[in-house]
């Protein structure tokens, strides 16, 4: 299969070097995942337009089986909203499917310009810049920022997303990791640096695996005290919090204190893409220097049109946010009452602790096969070993009856697997 040098297959083995068995290397890598119980399986699924969270599962069946989705990041079901679908259909017939390439070659489709204006306005910033995903926006922006700031040191929360960690690593700059939401530790690290050293504090607003929130104002206080820039990842909060969906920074009236706000267009806004919002000087620098922006084909105008409709709608409507928050609160209460080990969370995230990767996967498999419930297990490296969990994201369309059926199924599976329930709350 592989083009390795080997005397056995008639090709020259240079300098007597040993034959490299590439198949074996890859097999062993996958085998390690199986042995640790964290091999990931992606189910074959089709969502039902206009009927989410109902979907069809083709995984392991002769034909589709109806299921209920409990782990989608389309938190507000905006990917199903009539305004979003209509906008995308109109754009397809008006512009066509693709963008024509990178923006410096293909130009700015006017929809991109309009969406960037809307996103800048959403966060009270002078400018915004679109990327193909939230991962790319974090990686490209953080790596570029640090390279533009001579001798920059980045201070990173230990639970930051992998895309932020990648961006910091790719910057090549010095980094300091502070304990999660630990202000004393962060200040200790900031105080240890020279006053003239450029500094950047990178953190998230909502940490999606535990569902907790950063102390934004307190972090901004430290940034001002030690002359540091602030970079906040709001991907699990944009669209979800604030009067207009500007995230936790809008809800807490802190957006004006944050230098760079990063968000996604693939979660609450229901489509695809990522962005940053900041001062126009920062935007211009990232636009001009970041390879992850310069050399990437821009988002399809069809996708941009859908996001534009979603952002405009959620700026004016709190109905979806309110319904989602009510659904999350209701599911947490039902789980607590049933004695299920739901983790404390002050946000829309509903994590259910399992603590073992094999059990988490088995519970997920049973729920899908026997109860038509789809929820993915969350294992290492997404969460630390020993904290494996199921992560539920109830939305506006999850009914009380759906929640009751879910909790009943969970209790039955917990009992079947001889797992302890807490004393009913």
N, C-alpha and C positions, 0 to 999 in steps of 0.2 A: 504493500500500500504506500509506504513512505519512501522517498528517494534518498535512502541512507546508503552509504558506501558499504559494500559487503562482498567479500570474495565468493561467498556462497551463491550469490545471484549474478555473478559474472562482472560486477563492477569493481573498480579498484578500491582497495581499503588503504588510504594514504597513511604512510609512516606506521603501519601496523596498529592504527587506532581501533579500539573495540567497536563492534557493531552496535549502533544505538537502536534500541527497540522502542520506537515511538508509541506504538500501540500499547505496550505494557505500561509506559509512563502515564498515558491518559487513562487507561483502565484502572490503574492504582489510584489516581487522583479521584475518579468517580467512586471507586470502592471505599475510599476513606469517608466520603459523604454518606454512603449507605451504612457503613459501620457505626457512624456517629448518630444515625437516625435523622439526618438533616438534608437528605437528598430531596430536591424540590421537584414537584410534579405540577405542571400547569394544566388545569382541566380545559377541556374543549367546550366552549360555552358560546351562546348567542343570547344577547339581551332582547327582550320583547319591546319593540318601539311603543312608547306610550303606556307601558304597563309595568315599568320598573318599580319594585325590585324583582319582579317575576322574570325568569329567564329559562332557556332551554339548555340542558347539558347533554353533550354527545359522548362524554367520557365513559367508556366501559359499557355502553348500551347499544342495542340494535335500534338506532333511531333516537330522537330527542326525548329527554325526560324533563318534566317541569320541575324547577327548583326555585328557591328563594335566596337571593344574594344578600349576604350580611356583612360583606367586607369590602365593598366598593369604596374607592376614594372620590367617586362622583357624589359627594356628600349631599348635595341638594337636588340631585336628579336633573341638573340643568342640561345634561347631555340628551335628555328626553324632552326638553321643553319645546313647545310648538314655535316660539319665537326664534329659538336657536336653529331648529331644523329648517324653518322657512328661510332664515338668513343664509344658511349654507346652500340651500337649493338655489336661491336667487343668485348667489355669487358664482356657483358652478356654471349657470347658464349665461351670466354676464361676463365673467373673466376667464373661465376654463378651470382646469384642474390644478395646474402647477403655477409656481411663482416665476419660473424662468431662470432660476439660478440664484447666486448670491446677490445681495442687495447692491454691492458696488458694481456688479456687472449687469444684472437684470433690472436694476432700479428699485425704487420704493413703490410697490403697489400702494395706491392711495389708502386702501383698507389698513395697511400696516401703520401708516402715518396717523390715521384717525384713532386706531387702537392705542398707540403710544400716547397720544394726547389724553385719551380717557384714563389710562393707567396713571399717568403723571398727576392728573387731577384727582384721582381716587386717593392718592397718598399725599396730596398737597406739595408735590415736588415740581420743579421746573421742567423735567424731562424724564423719559423712560426709553428703554431699549428692549426689543423683543429677541428671544432666543428660541431654539427648537424644542427645548425642554427645561424644566427646573434644574435638572442635573447640570446641563450645559451652562445655564446662567450662573450657577454657583461656581462651577469649576473655572469657567472663563473669566469671570469677574474677579474672584479672589486671587487667582494666579497672576492676573494682569496688574491688579492694584498694587500688590506687594512688589512687583518688579519695577513699578514706576516710582515707588517710595524708597529712596536709598537707605539701606540698613534696616528696613521695616521689620518689626516684630509683631506677629499676630497672636492674639490671646483668644484661645478657642475653648468653648465649653466642651467638657469631655463626652457629652452625649450628642454632639453635633452630627448632622447627617453625613453619610459617606461622600456625597458630592462636595460638601464643604471641606471635608478632610482631604479629598483629592485635590481641590483647588489650592489649599494651603500647601500641600506637599509639592504640587507642580510649580508653585511660586519660587521654591528654593530658598525661601526666607527662614529666619529663626521663628520658632513657634513656642508658645507657652500654653499648656493645657491646664485649665482650672477646673476644680471639682464642680459638679453640676449645680448651677444656681448658687454657688458658694461665693458671696460677695467679699468675705474676709480673705479668702484665698486669692481671688482675683486682684484685690487691692494689694496684697502682699507681692504678687508677681509684677504688677504695674510699678509699684514703688521701687522695685529692685533695678529697674531699667534707667538708663541715663535720661535726663529730662529732655534732651534734644533728639532722642531716638524716635523716629516715626512709629506710631503704634496704631493697631487696628484691633478692635474687640469684635469677634464674630460669634453670634449666638442665634438661637431660634426663639420664636415667640411661643408656639405650641410644640411641645416635644411629643411626637405622634405615637410613640410606643407606650408611654406612661400616661399621657394626657395632661401633663402639668404645664405650667406657664412660667415664663421668665419674668423676673422683677425688672421690667424695662426701665422705669424711672431711676431706680437705684443704680443700674448699670450705666445709664447716661450721666448720672452724677459723678461716677468714678471716671468716665471718659472725659468729662469737662475738667475734673480736678487734675488729671494726668495728661491732658492734651492728646487724647486718642480719638481716632475716627471710630464710628460705630457701623456695624453691618448686621442687619437682622434678616433671618430667613422666616418669612411669613407664609410658607406654602400651605400649611395646614390651618391657616387662619383667614387668608384673604377670601372674601365672599361670605365668610362665616360669622365674623364679629364686626362690631362697629355699626353706626347708623347707616352707612353706605356700603359696608362690606370691605372696608379698608384694613381689616384685621385687628389684632390685639392692640397694635400701636394706635389705631384710630379709637378703639374702645376706651383705651386708657389715656387718650389725649397726649400721646407721646411721639406721634409721627414727625413733628417738627424738630424733635431732638435727635432723630436718627439720620445719619448721613446717607446710607444706602439701604433701601428696602428691596428685598428680593421676594418674588412670588412665582406661583405656577398658574397655568391656565388649564391644567388637566384635572384638578380636583373640584373645588366648589364651583368653578366656572364651567366644568363639564366637557372640555374639548381637549386641547393639547397645546403645549408650549410653556415657556418661562419668560421672565422679564426681570429687569431691575428698574427702580425709580430713584432719581437722585438729582443733584444739582447738574445743570447742563455741562459744566466743565468735566465732571466725572463721566457723564454719559458720552461726551465727545472723546474722552481718552479711551474708554472701553471700546467704543465703536471703531476707533482708529488703530488700536493696538492689540485687541484680543483675537488670537487666531481662531478661537471657538466661535466667534461671530463672523470674522472676515471671510473665512474659507468654508462656510457652511451654507448650503442652499436655504433660503429663507422659507418660513412657513407658507404652506399653500394658502392662497387667498380665501379658499373655501373654509379652512379652519379659522382663519383670522376673522372672517365674517361671523362665524358662530360665536367665537369668544366675545366679539364686540357686542353682539346682541345680549349675551349673558351678563357682561359687565354693566351695560346700561340698565338692564332689567333689575339686577341686584342692587344697583345704586339707589333705585327708587322703591324697591319692594323689600320689606323685612318678613314677609309672610313665610317664605321658605326657611329663613334662618330661625324664626320663632318655632316653626313646626319641628325642625330638626332638633333643636335644643330640648323641646318637650319630649320628643321620642327618646333621646339619649337619657334624659332623667328618668323616664318611665322604665326603660329597660334596666338601668342600674338598680332601681328600686325593686323590680320584680326578681332580679338575680339575687339581691341581698336577702329578700324575704324567703327565697327558696334555699338559702344557705350556700349558694355558689360563691366561689372565691373571687368575686369581682374586685379589681384593684381600685383604690381611691383615684378619682380623676375629677378635675374641675372643669373639664371641657367636654366636647362631643365624642371623644374617644372612649370606648367601653372595653377595657382589657380584662380578660378572664385568665387568671394565673393557673398554669399547669405545672411548670417547673421541670419538665422532662421532654426532650425532643421526640422520643419514640411515642410516648403517650399522646403528645399534642397532635402528631401526625395520625395516630390511630383514631383519636376522637374525631378529627376532621373527616377522615375517611368514612367512619360509621355514620356521621351526621349526613354526609352527602349521599351515601348509598342507601340508607334506610329511612331517612327523614326528609330528604330533598332540601337540606340546609347546606348552603355553601359558605364556609368560613375557612380561610387559610391559616395554618399554624405559622406562628412567627418564631423563628429559631435563630441561633447564632449564625452569622455575625450581626444580624439586625438588632438582636438584644443579647445581653451577656448570658453565658452558659448558666444553666440553673434557673433562668427566669423565662423559659419558653412559655408562650401563651397563645390564646386565641384572641384576636382583636376584632371586635364588632363595631360597625359604624352604621347605626340605625339612621334612617333618613326620614324625610317628611311623609313618604308613602308607606312606611312600615306601620302596619296597623296594630292595635292592641291584641287582636286575635293572633296575628303572626308572632308577636312577642310571647304570648302565652304558650303557643305551640313550641316555640324555640326553647323556652325555659323548661317545659315538660320534657322535651327531648334531651336536653343537657342533664337534667337530674337523672333520667333513666340511664344515660350513658355513664355518668359518674358512678351510679350504683353498680352497673354491670362491671365496671373496671375496678371496683373496690377502692374507689377514691373517696376521701372523707369530705362531707359537707359541713359547713359551719353551722352553729346553732342558729336557727331561723331568726332573722332580725325582727 
